[in-house]
Amino acid sequence: MATEAGLLPHVVIVGGGFGGLGAARALRRLNVRITLIDKTNHHLFQPLLYQVATAMLMPGQIAAPIRQVLSSHRRANVLLGEVEGIDSENREVIVKTPEHGAIRVGYDFLVIATGVQHSYFGHDEFERNAPGMKTMADATKVRNKVLHAFEAAEGEPDRAAREAMLTFVLVGGGPTGVEMAGAIAELARLTMKEDFRRIDPQQTRILLVEAGPRVLGGFHPDLSTKVAQRLTSMGVEVLTGHAVEQIDDEGVTVGGERIAARTVIWTAGVTPSPVARWLNAPADRAGRVRVRYDLSVPGAPEIFVIGDVAAYEQDGRPLPGVAQVAMQMGAHVARTLAARLHNDAPPPPFHYVDKGSMAVVGRNYAVFQRGDIRLEGYFAFVMWSLIHVLFLALPNLRVSVFLQWVWSYFSGQRGSRLIVETPAAAAEEPVEVIRS
Ligand SMILES: Cc1cc2nc3c(=O)[nH]c(=O)nc-3n(C[C@H](O)[C@H](O)[C@H](O)COP(=O)(O)OP(=O)(O)OC[C@H]3O[C@@H](n4cnc5c(N)ncnc54)[C@H](O)[C@@H]3O)c2cc1C
């Protein structure tokens, strides 16, 4: 099979995240041409985004240029552009490129791994005051907001306004909300405790709001309870069973109660990218494409959908949207393509092997769960640290993050406490004289 005479089969991969890059790497051994299309030029290690948002790591420490990751893969080409649709009849991907406008890229096989974006459950107006965290730009925006809150409070003469500036609300008690809450608590109570003269960062109020009955709903209830206790011991107020009803410039309304807070961060929900619409394919209630046992799309065996945007049931339950699922799906597509191109029997249906879930709460404490094995405490924290370092995409990132963590662990300091954008509103406010 070849698109043009004499050429190798062409596999187009859309998305350079865990699924897409996993597929590209696994296809290295196969005699195919690859074009990987992504709207950004980097592979982002999302599990550590919260560390960029809380100033522990620099953006460049958790993102790897896709070209660099694939540079030794001579048959892999990288295209920077945003996919806007699929013409499955003509086997072409429609891509908006920065320099050449819309172009069409033909394929023999197509692998789609475009992931998800945050969702405000029908309350898109919340986004203005409660940024989500999905991209590097999001994390940098959150970091600006968090650090700016302390700077604004330092210069604020009014007590109530100052308290609102030092109140942080995290909406969503999943792993990201839990990890963010722990990290902000340490930033305020450890890293910055000596740095201000008019405010005491240790007085910072941090609320973690979860609509469900417990934080870390995907973990065993015992681990949820222990994590909630740990957060409480760090000064985080954990509010479960409460949905956020309103978010505006002044704060949030939770369970009918008004909380003045100038920094609200959304970690609550996601929605898949519009792949089901592009392909006119069957989708689950969340909008993820229902894929077949080999991860192909019903009626289009040459198109595969993997990662967060795929709906795949195993043992009667949908697989979770985690990096391991996406990576294993990418490797499975490579095995399927190898079998097809070599006219071998197809591999057995995709089966996810759960290697465990983890969440970390500040320094020294994490939880781990795999089947009936449950760990919590310092040992889980060391495991969490090692695993996260090892899964970074490039060796230089592994070294850099490891050294940063060791230094931060012993010094209590952070890697990147930089505000790189001053909120426009602040610049417009009248000048006020501060008397100390
Ligand atoms: C803050 C956060 C923390 C997380 N923590 C963990 C964790 O601790 N452990 C864990 O296992 N999982 C975690 N996850 C989930 C994990 O990151 C995802 O399950 C995983 O990234 C899914 O891989 P994917 O390939 O499906 O999508 P992604 O990795 O999201 O990659 C999608 C790629 O597609 C590109 N793209 C999207 N749309 C287009 C388009 N139209 N055209 C071109 N390119 C496009 C994007 O730029 C991106 O590079 C976390 C997620 C987030 C957001």
The ligand as an SDF file (V2000), in Angstrom:
LIG
                    3D

 53 58  0  0  0  0  0  0  0  0999 V2000
   -3.2710   18.9760   34.8480 C   0  0  0  0  0  0  0  0  0  0  0  0
   -3.2990   17.5000   34.4560 C   0  0  0  0  0  0  0  0  0  0  0  0
   -2.7100   16.5630   35.2890 C   0  0  0  0  0  0  0  0  0  0  0  0
   -2.7060   15.2060   34.9380 C   0  0  0  0  0  0  0  0  0  0  0  0
   -2.1130   14.3080   35.7770 N   0  0  0  0  0  0  0  0  0  0  0  0
   -2.0340   13.0170   35.4010 C   0  0  0  0  0  0  0  0  0  0  0  0
   -1.3320   12.0670   36.1980 C   0  0  0  0  0  0  0  0  0  0  0  0
   -0.7950   12.4120   37.2660 O   0  0  0  0  0  0  0  0  0  0  0  0
   -1.2660   10.7740   35.7640 N   0  0  0  0  0  0  0  0  0  0  0  0
   -1.8510   10.3860   34.5900 C   0  0  0  0  0  0  0  0  0  0  0  0
   -1.7340    9.2140   34.2220 O   0  0  0  0  0  0  0  0  0  0  0  0
   -2.5420   11.2410   33.8360 N   0  0  0  0  0  0  0  0  0  0  0  0
   -2.6420   12.5420   34.2040 C   0  0  0  0  0  0  0  0  0  0  0  0
   -3.3250   13.4340   33.4250 N   0  0  0  0  0  0  0  0  0  0  0  0
   -4.0290   12.9260   32.2490 C   0  0  0  0  0  0  0  0  0  0  0  0
   -3.0620   12.6890   31.1030 C   0  0  0  0  0  0  0  0  0  0  0  0
   -2.2460   13.8190   30.9040 O   0  0  0  0  0  0  0  0  0  0  0  0
   -3.8860   12.3680   29.8720 C   0  0  0  0  0  0  0  0  0  0  0  0
   -4.6300   11.1950   30.1160 O   0  0  0  0  0  0  0  0  0  0  0  0
   -2.9860   12.1620   28.6560 C   0  0  0  0  0  0  0  0  0  0  0  0
   -2.2850   13.3410   28.3640 O   0  0  0  0  0  0  0  0  0  0  0  0
   -3.8350   11.7330   27.4570 C   0  0  0  0  0  0  0  0  0  0  0  0
   -3.0070   11.5950   26.3370 O   0  0  0  0  0  0  0  0  0  0  0  0
   -3.5720   11.9460   24.8840 P   0  0  0  0  0  0  0  0  0  0  0  0
   -2.4870   11.6000   23.9440 O   0  0  0  0  0  0  0  0  0  0  0  0
   -4.9160   11.3720   24.7050 O   0  0  0  0  0  0  0  0  0  0  0  0
   -3.7930   13.5320   24.9040 O   0  0  0  0  0  0  0  0  0  0  0  0
   -2.7820   14.6760   25.2430 P   0  0  0  0  0  0  0  0  0  0  0  0
   -1.5910   14.1880   25.9590 O   0  0  0  0  0  0  0  0  0  0  0  0
   -3.5870   15.7580   25.8750 O   0  0  0  0  0  0  0  0  0  0  0  0
   -2.2710   15.1740   23.8200 O   0  0  0  0  0  0  0  0  0  0  0  0
   -3.1190   15.7560   22.8850 C   0  0  0  0  0  0  0  0  0  0  0  0
   -2.2530   16.4750   21.8670 C   0  0  0  0  0  0  0  0  0  0  0  0
   -3.0650   16.7830   20.7620 O   0  0  0  0  0  0  0  0  0  0  0  0
   -2.7980   18.1160   20.3570 C   0  0  0  0  0  0  0  0  0  0  0  0
   -4.0140   18.5960   19.7170 N   0  0  0  0  0  0  0  0  0  0  0  0
   -5.2400   18.7450   20.2790 C   0  0  0  0  0  0  0  0  0  0  0  0
   -6.1190   19.1540   19.3550 N   0  0  0  0  0  0  0  0  0  0  0  0
   -5.4350   19.2700   18.1980 C   0  0  0  0  0  0  0  0  0  0  0  0
   -5.7970   19.6690   16.8780 C   0  0  0  0  0  0  0  0  0  0  0  0
   -7.0430   20.0220   16.5570 N   0  0  0  0  0  0  0  0  0  0  0  0
   -4.8360   19.6990   15.9280 N   0  0  0  0  0  0  0  0  0  0  0  0
   -3.5530   19.3570   16.2290 C   0  0  0  0  0  0  0  0  0  0  0  0
   -3.1620   18.9650   17.4540 N   0  0  0  0  0  0  0  0  0  0  0  0
   -4.0930   18.9220   18.4190 C   0  0  0  0  0  0  0  0  0  0  0  0
   -2.4380   18.8310   21.6330 C   0  0  0  0  0  0  0  0  0  0  0  0
   -1.6670   19.9940   21.3770 O   0  0  0  0  0  0  0  0  0  0  0  0
   -1.6700   17.7680   22.3850 C   0  0  0  0  0  0  0  0  0  0  0  0
   -0.2900   17.8090   22.1160 O   0  0  0  0  0  0  0  0  0  0  0  0
   -3.3400   14.7940   33.7480 C   0  0  0  0  0  0  0  0  0  0  0  0
   -3.9380   15.7400   32.9110 C   0  0  0  0  0  0  0  0  0  0  0  0
   -3.9080   17.0870   33.2500 C   0  0  0  0  0  0  0  0  0  0  0  0
   -4.5330   18.1200   32.3420 C   0  0  0  0  0  0  0  0  0  0  0  0
  1  2  1  0
  2  3  1  0
  2 52  2  0
  3  4  2  0
  4  5  1  0
  4 50  1  0
  5  6  2  0
  6  7  1  0
  6 13  1  0
  7  8  2  0
  7  9  1  0
  9 10  1  0
 10 11  2  0
 10 12  1  0
 12 13  2  0
 13 14  1  0
 14 15  1  0
 14 50  1  0
 15 16  1  0
 16 17  1  0
 16 18  1  0
 18 19  1  0
 18 20  1  0
 20 21  1  0
 20 22  1  0
 22 23  1  0
 23 24  1  0
 24 25  2  0
 24 26  1  0
 24 27  1  0
 27 28  1  0
 28 29  2  0
 28 30  1  0
 28 31  1  0
 31 32  1  0
 32 33  1  0
 33 34  1  0
 33 48  1  0
 34 35  1  0
 35 36  1  0
 35 46  1  0
 36 37  1  0
 36 45  1  0
 37 38  2  0
 38 39  1  0
 39 40  1  0
 39 45  2  0
 40 41  1  0
 40 42  2  0
 42 43  1  0
 43 44  2  0
 44 45  1  0
 46 47  1  0
 46 48  1  0
 48 49  1  0
 50 51  2  0
 51 52  1  0
 52 53  1  0
M  END
$$$$
